[in-house]
Structure formats: structure tokens, C-alpha cells
Amino acid sequence: MTRTSASRITLVLAAVLVAGACQGAPAVPESEAPPETVAPPTTAIETPETDFDLQGHRGARGLQPENTLPSFETALDIGVTTLELDLHFSADGEVVIWHDATIDPAKCGLEPGAPSDIPDPDDPGVDTATLAIRSLSVDQLRWFRCDRNPDPAKFSDQNPTPTDIAGDSYGIVALDDLFDLVERYAQDSGKTSVQRDGAKIVQFNVETKRDRRDPGAIGDGFDGENVGPFEERLLEVIARRQMGPRVMIQSFDPRSLLAIADVDPEIRLVMLTAAGSPDFQELATEGIWGWSPNASTVTVELVAEAHDAGLTVVPWTVNDPGVARTLLDAGVDGIITDRPDRFVED
């Protein structure tokens, strides 16, 4: 992100700062945190020049359907420093962008004219196993139209409005497709110079959705120690697109991160936690770069301990400016939010 756009974020965040965060107590009350948590570039890759990382959760989930190209374009329009997204593994071995292991009719239907071999989420008789991301190819996944709001009460401003570049494309796409979109965005004359410059250096926080409780969700035969085909393909895409300096990989499953660290010690790795806190010194020793906790578990002391170990701290998912204020007082390095528009000056 350029200094100009970074200052837009800084100005708004500074406006919500207050002094005197309480030592020892959670920085954010439990009730205020959500329950859940192109052709290769030819020029040198830059990194953001900002002290605060504003990450758009699944793009801009509060404004557009999650993990879709229009959602990511909307986040870029707003001026995030990082696009946060989730990754699964398709039947044909591609890294695809989606949060859930199985396609949910609350989020997706089928495009008109979809081939008959593609299962319909709206068919009450469909075998849900056929809707698993792992059972579908990239080409099949593109036929799903994921423009539905699963929780209108929570996401009252979410609206599947076509965007300038992504248009009406609400399918499930590959990571390569997102890199293509961002590259096009950075050259698009319809965007402002600040927006184009931001896209040239925007970061990508990609979550491997590996889960030791559900090994079939990725289903690549991962042995728990060595990188599986899923991680191998992810690293291959990142390397081919020369995106290493702009990508961080996060996961709730430390096995995925440690396996990646063994083969690529340079890539930034982030440990996600929903409760409690890890051994920060051990994480740092094992090559972990950052800690991304549930916002409700953050304390001033934990942030200090993580920083002492050399880790960055970026909690999830923060949509309320008052909560962000408290977290900033606690010393966090950024936030992951469904509503980046609330933290950027117009």
C-alpha cells in the first residue's frame, strides 16, 4: 500500500484510540467478538509502507459475498493492505478459494445451464458428499454461484453488486484467478492512482483449511509431518507467480505450517488460535512469523509476550471501531475485518 493510502487508514484508526487499556483483562469482551472466527510480474515486488495491517476478511464479507472476486475487488477499492482468504483443494489438485469443506446452499446455488453432472445444492435429495470441494474440479466449481447471504441479520449490508473488473463473477475460483484479478486491477484506468498503487503491493493472507479432526476435508494423504500435495501446490503457485514476498500463510493446524516451514523457511507463517495462547517462543523457534488470535482472547500481556518473541499480532474478526480501539491500545499490529470500510477515511 502507498504512503497515501496507508495514511488514510492511520487517520481513521487514530481517531478511535484511547489510553489506558486494562492490564490482565481481555482487551476485547467475549460478547463483542464474532463466534467464528496473471502472468508473473516483471517488476520488483514491493511491500507495504505502513505500521498497521488492515486485512479484508474473505475480501469484504460485510459488503459482498465472501471469498468471491467481487468481494476482493471491493476490498481493494476500499484500500486494505491485505486480502485475507481461505484455501481448499479441488479434485484435480488445484488450490481454490473457499471457506467451507462442503458447498452450502445458504451460500451457493448453480448457474443456469450448469452441466448435469454437477450436483445442485438446492436439490434436497443431493448426496452432500458430492458437494465436497475435494470431490469437484476447478471447472465444476466455477459453475456454482455463491452470491447468497447466509446471515442477513449479521451481514445486513452484504449485497452481490457486480464490480468493475470482476463483474458478476460469483463462482468458486482458484488462487491463480485472484492473482490475475489483482494484476488487472493494478493496471485498470478506471481505478484511481491510489487504488492501483495499493493493488500493486497488496498482501495476501491465505489460510490452509487443513483440520486434523477432518482429514478428508483436504483429502490429500497428508502424513502430519511432510508437506502434502495441497501445500506443495500452494507453494508452487506462489513461486510461479513470484508472490512469495506478498504472501503469508495462516492455519489453525500447526502441522500444515511446520511442514511448510521445513521446505520454505522464507515464507511468512501465522498461527491461528480460537482460544488460549500458544508458546510464543516455541512458535518463533519453529519459524512462525505471526499470531492471529480470536479478538476476545487478546490481552495487553499476551500482545507484549508475542512481540517479545518477535511475532506480529493480528486478531480476528473485528468489525466494531470501539473494539478496534481497545485492541490498538493493547498493541496489536493489525486487524482482520469484514468491514474494512469502517476503518478507512473516505
N, C-alpha and C positions, 0 to 999 in steps of 0.2 A: 504494500500500500504506500502511496506517496505521502510525503510530509503533510501536504494539504489535506488529504482525506483523513490521515491519522489525527490531525488536529481537530477535525470535525468530531471524531469520536471522543477525544480527550476533553473537549469543551463540555460535551453533554455529561460525561462521566464525572467531571469535576463538579458539575452543578449538583450532583447528588451526594457528594462526600460530606460526612460529618465526623467529628472527632469522638474518641472515647469508646472504641469497641470494648466490650466486656471481656476481660481475661477469664479463661477457664470455661465459659459457657459457649454453646454452639453459636457461631456467627449468624446462623440463619435458623429461625424457629422451624421445627419439624413440619408444622402446618403450612408453611409457606413454600416448601419445596415440592415439585411435582413428584408423583409416585414413581414414574419411570425415569425412569431415567430417560492429433491433428498431426500433422506432420511434426517431427521433432523440431523444437525451436533452434534457430541458428544463431541467436544472440545469447550472451551470458545471462544466466538466471540471477535475478536479484532477490533479496529477502526484505521483508517489511521493515521500515524505519519507524517503529512505534513501540512504546513501552507497554501497550495494552492490547491484548488479543481478543477481538470481538468475533466470536465464532457463530456462524449461522447454522442452527441445529436442523439437520436434514434439509439444508437450504434455508428457507424461511418458513418453517412449518406453520407458524401462526397466520401466514398470509396466503400461502399456496400449498397444494397437496404435497406431502413430504417426499423427499428423495426423488423428485421429478426434475427434468431440465428446466421447466418454468420456475420452479422453486429456487433452483440455484441461480438462475438469471435474476430473479427478484432480489436475492441476497446480494448479488454483485451490484445491482442498481443502487441498493441502499448504502453499500460501502463497507461490507465486512472485511476483516483481514484474513479470515479463514472460513472455508466451506467445510462443514462437518457432515459426514455421511457414513452409511453402513454398507458393508460388503458381504455378499453371499457368493456361492459357487454354482454355476449352471451345469446342466447335464453334459454340455460339450466343453467344459473346462474353462469357461470364461469367468472373470471377476465381474459381478454385476451389483448394481446399487439398489439395495432394498433392505429394510429393517427386519421383517418377519421371515421365518423359515418357510412359511406357507402363505400363499396368496389368500387374503381375507376379503370376502365380498363387501365388508364395511368400507374397504378402501378401493377395491378394483372390480371392474366388470370386463367384458370383452368388447373390442372394437367391432363395429358392423363388418361383416364379411370375413371374419376370422375363420381359418381352416377348421374343418370338422374334427380334426384330431387334437385340438386344443381344448382342455376342459373349461367349462363355464362355471365361474364361482357362484353365479346366481342360480345354478341348477341344484335344487335341494337333494337330488339323487346322486350328485357327483361324488366320487371317491376322493376324499380330501388328500389322500396320499399323492394323487395325480396333480395336485396344486402345489406340491413342494417345489421350491425354487430349484432344488437339486435334480428334480425329475424333468425339467424343462430346458430347452436350448435357448440361447440368446434370441434367435429369430422368433421362437414361440413366445418368449417373454415380452417382446415388443408388441404383441397383439393385445396385451392386457391394457386397459385404460384405467389408470389409477388416479382418478380425479375426484374421488368421493371423500367426504369429511366424516371420519369415524366418530367424532365427538364434537358436534356443533356447539354444545354448551361451553366446552373448553376452548375451542378454536372458532369463536364466533365471527372472526374477520377473515377466515380462510375462504378463498374464492378462486376457482380454477379459471382465471382470466388469461387468455393467450398473451405471451410476451413477444417482444420484437424479433428475437432470434430463434428461441426455442419454439415459438408459436404455440400450437395446440397439442404439442407432443407430450402426452402424459403416460407413455409406456415405461416399462422397466428396462433400463438401459445398462450398458457396460461402462466400466470406469473410463475406457477409451473415449466413449461418447461425451463424457463430462469434460475431459481434457480438450476434445475438439470444440465444444461449446465455448469454453473459456478462451481458447485461442482465437476463435471467430469474434468473440466479444471484444477482445483487446484490439482488434483491427476495425471494428464497426464504426462508421462515421456517424451513425445515429446516436451513439453514446457520447457523453461529454468526455473531454480530455481527462478529467479526474477519474471518471469511471473506467476509461480504457487503461489508464496507468495503473489503477488498482487491480484490474484483471491480469495485468502482466506479471504481477508479483503476489497475487493472492495465494494463500497456503491451502493445503488440503489435509484435513484431519480424518483419516479413514479408519473405520472400526472393523476389525475382523470379527464376524459374528460366530466364532467358534465357541462351543459350550460343552464342557466335559460331561455335563448331565445329559446332553443330547448329541452324541457324536454323529448321528445321522443327518443333522441339520446341514453340515458341510459335506459329510459322507465321502471323504477322500482317503480314508485309511490312515489318517494321522496317528503316529505312534506315541505322541505326547512329548517327544524329545527333539526329533528332527523335523525340519520344515516339511509340511505336507504339500501335495500338488497345489492346494489353494494358496498357501503363502508363496510357493515358487512362482505361480502365475502372477500374483500381485507384484512381486519384486521384479519380475520380467517386464511387466507393463510399465512400471515406474522407471526402470532403467532405459527401456526403449524410447520412452517419451522424454527422457532426460529431466525427470521431475524430482529426483532424489532430494535436492535441497529445499523443495517446496512441500514435501510430504512428511507428515507424522503419522504413525500407525498406533492406534489405541485398541485395547481389548480388556474385557473382564477376565479373560483366560490368560494367566501369566505364561502358560506353556507356549501359546502362539507367539508371544512377544520374545521369550527367551530363545525359541527356535530361530526366529528372525535375527536376533542379535548375534547368534553364532555364525550366520552366513553374511550378514551385512551390518557390521558394528557402527557404520556411519549414520544410518537412518535413525531418525528420532522416534523413540518408543514411549508410549504413555500408558500407565496402569490406571484402569478404570476401577472404581470401587463404589458400591452402593451403601455400605455400612462399615463402621470401624475405620481403622487406618493400617496401612502396611508398615513394614520395617523400612523406613526411608533409606537408611544407609545401605541396607542389603539391596534394595532396588537400584541404587546408584552404582553399587559394585557390579551388579549384573548387567549394567549398560542401559538401564531405563532412564529416560530423559525427563519425564514429567509424571505428575499425578493428577488425575481428573476425578474428584470425589463428588458424590451426591452433595448438593449445596447445603442440605440440612445438617451434614456432619462436620462442616468446616468450623474450626476454632482458630483463634489467633495463634495459640501454641502449636497446633499442627502445621499451620502455614509456615511458621518460623522453623520448625523442625525439618520440614520438606526443603525449604530454602537452604538451611544449613547443610543439607546433604547434596545441594546443587540441583534440586528438582524444580521445575516450574509447576505452578498450581493453577488449574483452570477448571472450576466446578461446573456441574450441570444440574438442572436446566433452569436458567434464571430469566424470568420474564418480567419481574416487578422491579422498577427502579429503586424502590426502597430496600429491597433485598440486595440488589447490586451494590447499593451504598454501603451496607453493612459488610458485605464481602470485600469491598475495596478497602474499607478500614482495617479488615483483617489481613490485608496484604496480598490478595490473590493477583495473579498475572493476567487474568482474562476471565471471560465467562462464555458459556455455551447457551444460546438463547433461541427460542422460537420466534422472538420478536426483535430482531436487530434494529428495526425502525425506531424503537423506543430509546435507543442509545446513540443515535447519530443525529447531529444537527442538520436541519434542512438547508 
